[in-house]
Amino acid sequence: MLADEKAHDHAFDFVVIGHAIDSNALGRAISMAMVAEAIGPTRLLAFGDGPIWKGASQFQIDTEGLTKKWKKELAALPKRSSSRTVFWLAKGISPVDRLATYISRAVPDALIILDLDDDDAGLAEAFTRQSLINKLKLNPVRRGSARRIRQAQARIARVAHGFTFSSNSLATVYPKSFQPSARIPHVREDIGDHSKELGSTPRVTFGSLGTLRPHKGSGLLLELMRQNKDLTLVTFANCGLGKPESTDENWIELPPNMPLHEAYSQVDVSLIPITDDGPGAQFQLPAKLVDSMRSSVPVLASPTPAIDEIASEAYTPLQTSLSPSAVAEQIRTLANGHSGRLARQRFEALLTPVAAAGQLSSLLSVIDSRQ
C-alpha cells in the first residue's frame, strides 16, 4: 500500500464523511473514499437528516448512515491500536461543522482534514443574484447561504490539521491560512481503456453526460444539434435540457442509470461549455471532464481555471467568440483526431485513486511531522 511506501510515523484508518442528501457532497465523499482506500482501511459515512442519496449505490464502496445518535456511532467505530484515525470531511457545510468540533474534543488524537471541491459560498451568492425568489430561498439564516457556509467552514478550519482542494486554482479562493494542503481532484476507478475506433459510427456524436443548465452554456448543445443534422447529440434522459422535439431526430437520450463507460462509448466528442464567469462556476471541476478523460473521449471545454489546470494540454479550449458553425467544425475535427489518447494519458497520471493517494499520503507526512 502507499502508506507503506512513505515514512509515516503512523498507519492510518480513514473515516470519510459527506452530507447524506446532498448529491454533490456525497458524490465528492465517494471520490475521497476511493483515494483513502489506496492508503488504509476506510469507512464512508453519510451525515445529516434524510435518506442517503440514491446515486451512492452505483459505487462499489458502501455508504453507511449516521443517525441522530451520531456521537455514539462515532465512538463505536472500530480502530486498530497501531493506527491513527483521519476524519476527512467533504465541503464543510453545516451541520458537518458540529461534527468536526465534537471530534476535536472527543477524539483528540484524531486528524481532521477539510476537503473543499467547490467555491460553495460563491455558488450560493450567484444563485441569490439570479432573482428575488432565489434570494428569499437562500436567505442568510439557511444553512446553504453564503454566510452560513463561510461560518461553518471557518469553524472546521480552526480544528483542522490539513486541507484538500479539487484544484490548486480553487485553493486561491480560500484563506491562505488553509494550510497544509494537497490537491485531490475528482477521481474514477480505472476500468481500462475503452477507446472508440475512429469512424466506428456513421454520424459524429457529441454530448455532455450529466445534469445540464442552459443558462450556464448548455443551451449551445441544442443549438448545435438543431443547426447541424450531421451531428448527433447524446445526453442522459431528463438531463435538464427539456424534451426532444418531434424534429430532433439527431438527439439520443440514454437511460440515466446506464454505466458511464457504456454511455461514453456512444460519444465521439465531449462538449463542456461554461458561460457563467462567477468564481463558483469558474473553479468547479466538472465530473464529466474526468469521466470523458477516463473514456478517451476528446474534450472541447471552456478554459476555466479548474478545467485548464486539470486537463492541461489534453483538451481543446472552447472559445466564447466562436460561432456555433465554427464550434460544429471543431467537433467534426476532434471526432476524427487522436486527442482522446492524450486525455486518457492525463487521466492515468492524475485522476485515478492511486495517483491522488500519493498526494494525500504526502500531506499526511507533512501533518505527521508537525505533531
N, C-alpha and C positions, 0 to 999 in steps of 0.2 A: 504494500500500500504506500501511497505518497507519504503518509505520516512517518513511515519507517525510513524514508529517504532523506528526511530533514532532521536537523539536530535539535528537535524539540526536547524540552525538559519534561514534558507531559505527553501522554496519549490523550486523545480527545473523544468524548462522546458528544453528539450534536442533538439539540432539540431545536428544530426549525418551526417557527410559528407565523401563521398568516391569519387574516380575518376570514371567518367561516363563509360568509355570504358574499364577500367581495371577490368577484372572479379575477380581477387584476391582482389583488393582494395574494390570494391563494395560488393563482397561477404562477406568480413570481416565487412564492414559497416552495412550490413543487420544483421549480428550476433550481432553487438554492439547495433543496434536499438532495437533488441528483449530484450536485457538486460535493456536498458534505459527505455523501456515501462513499466517495472516492478516497476519503481520508479516514473515516471511522464510523462506528455504529451511529445510526441516525433515526430519530423519530420525527414525524411530521404531524404537527398539531394545528387544528383549526380553532381559533378563539373567537368568542362572541356569540350573541344570541342568534337563533335561526338555524335552518338546515344548512349542511355543508354544500357548497357549490357543486352542482351535478357534474360539471366538467372534470372534477378531480378524479372521477372513476376511470377516465380514459388513460391514466398514467399508472405505471407499474407500482410505484411506491404507495403504500397505504396511508390514508389520511385519517387521523384519529381526532375526535372532537373533545374539546374542553367544555365542561358544563358550568353551571353556576357554582359548583364546588371545586373550581379550578385550583384553588390553593392546596386542597388536599390531594388533588390529582397530580399536581406538580411535585408535591412532597413524596408521592408514592412512585415516581419514576425510578426505574432501576438504574443503578450506577456502578460501574466497575471500580473497585478500590484503588486501582492503579491509574485511573483516568481523571480528567478534569472535564466538567460539563460546559459546553458552549451553547448559550441560548442566542440563536440567530433570528432576529425579528424583522419581518418584512414591513416596509413602509413607515411603521411607527405612528399610524393614525389611531386615535382613541377608539377603543379602550386599551390598546396594547401598551400605552404608557403606564397604566396602572399595574400591569403585569411586570413591566421592567422594574418599576420602583419596588415592588414586592420581592422580586428575585434578588435584587441588590442587597436587601436586608435579610431575607430568609436563607439565601444560599450564597454567603459572602465569598466562597472560594470559586464560584462560577464565573465564567467570562460572558459578557453581554456584547453582542455586535449588532448594530443597527444597519439594516440594508435599505438603501434608497434607490429605486429604479425609475422614478419619475419626479418631476417638479410638481408634486400633487397640489401644493398651495397655489402655484401658478396656474394649473389647470382649473382649480376652483375659482380663481379670480376671473379667468377667461369665461367661464360658464356664467358667472353673475353679470358680466358685462353684456351678455347677449340680449337680455330682456329684463324687464322689471319683475316678471313672474319668476325667472331664474334667481333673481336677487332675493326674492322672498323665500324661495325654496331653500336656498343655501345661505340663510341669514347667519349672523355671527355666532348664534348660540348652537347651531347644528354642528355635529362632530366633523362633518365634511367641509366646513367653511375654511377659508384660507387661514383665518386667525386661529381656529381650534387646531388645525393641522400643525401649524408652526409651534404652537404651545406644546402639543403632545410630543413632537419630535425633539424640542428643546429639553423637555423633561427626561426623555430617554438618553439624550446626548450627555446629560450630567452624570449618568451612571454607566454609560457605555465605555468599554475598553477599546473599541475599534469600530470602523465603519466600512461598508462596502457600497460601491456605486456601479450601476449598469454601464457607465461610460465615464471616462475622465472629464469629458465636456460637461456632463451633468454635475460632477463634483464642484465645478466652478460656481454653480447656483447657490450652493450651501456655504455656511460659515467656514472660514479657513481653519477654525478650531476643530472641525470634524476630522480628527487625525488620531492614530494612524489609520490609513485606509488602503483599500485594494480595489481594483476593477474586476467585477464579476459580471460579465454580460449574461443575457438570457442564453441558456444552453439547451441543447437537444441531444438525446442519445444518438450515437452514430449507428444507423441501421444499414450502412453500406451505400455505395454509390448506385443510384437508380437513374442514371442519365438517360434521357431520351435520345434516340438516334435522330440525326438531322433529317428532316423531310419525312418523318415517320407518320405524320398526319397530313391529310390533303390540304387543310387550311391552317393558317397561322393562328394559334390561340394565345390569348393574353389574359391575365387575371390578377386579382388581388384577393387572396383567400383569408377571410376574416370578417369582422364586423366593420362596415364601411360607413363613413359620414360624408354626404355630398358637400356640406359646407366646408369640409376640410380637404377638398380637392378630388374626392372620389367620383364626383359627377363627370369628371373627364372620361371615366371608363364608359359611361353610357354614350357620351358624345362620340367617342372613337368607334364604338360598336355600331352606332346608327349611321355614321357617315362613311364607314368603310366595311362593306359587306364581305370583303375577303378576309376580314379579321373576326375571329370568334371570341367573345367574352366568356370567361369561365369564372363563376362565383359559387359560393355556397347559397343554398336557398335561404330566403329571409335574411339576407346579409345586410339590409339597411338601404338598399338602392331602389326599393319598391318591387313591383311585379313586372315581369316581361310583358310588353305589349304584343298584340297579335302579329305585328310585322317584325318582331325581334327574333327571327329565326336563327340568328347567329349569336344567341345568348344561351349558354349551357349552365343550368343550375345543378349543383351537386348536393347530395344529402349532407346535412350539417354534421352527421356523425361518421362520415367517411374518413378513414385514417388519412392523415396528412400526406404521407408518402404516396398513397394512391391518388389523392386529389392532385398533387403536384405533377404526377406522371401525365396529366392531361393538359399541362400548361407549358407553352413554349417560352413565354416571357412573363416575368412578374413585374407588374406596374404598381409603384407605391408613391402616389402623389400626396404631398402635404403642402397646402397653401396657407395654413394658419401660421403666422410669423410670431406668435406669442411664445414665451420661453417654455411653457408647458409642452406644446407640440414640437418645438424645435429640439428639445432634449429628450423626447421619448425615443426609445429603441423599439421599433415595431417587431413583434414576434414573427410576423410574416416575412420580414427580412431574413431572420435566422432560418426559418423553415425553407425559404427559397434557396438559400445558400447550401443547406444540407442536401437538397434535392438536385443540386447542379443546375438550377434554373437561372438563366440570365436575368439580372435585375436592372430595371430602369426606375430610378427613385429620385425624389427631391433631395438635393445635397444638404440636408440639415446637419448640424454639427455632430449629432449622435450617429446618424447613418454614415456620414463620411468617415468618421473615426473607426467605426467597427467594420464597415465593408471595404474601406480604403480603395485600392485600385481594382477591386473585384466587382465593381458595379459601374453602370453608366449614369451620370447625373442627368436628371430631368430638369431642364431649364424652363422657368415660367414664361420666358419670352418666346418660346416656340409655339407655332400654330398647331392646332390639332392634326393637320395634314402632315406637318413635319414630325410630330410625335409618332404618328402611324408609320411613317417611313423608318423611324428609329426601331420600332417594334419589328418590322419586317427584316431589317438588317440584323438585329440581335438574334432573331429566331434562326437565322442561317449562319450564325457565328459560333465561337467557342468560348465566350466569356463565362459560361456556366461552369467550365472547368476551373477557372480562377476562383469563382465563388466557392466551389466545393473545397479547394485547397485552403482558402481562408477559413472556412468553417472548421476544417480538421485541425488547423493550427490554433484556433482561438475559441471556438464555440461548442466544444464538447465538454462534458462534465470533468474529464480528466485534465483537459487543458486549463480550465478555470480553477480546478482544485489546486493547481500549482501556485496560483496567485493567492488563494485563501491560505494555503499552507505557509507561504512566506509572511503573510500578515500575522498569523498565529505565532510565528517565530519572533517577530518584532514585539508583539504583545508580551510573549513569554520573557523576553529579555528585559522588559520594563517592570516585571513583577518583583 
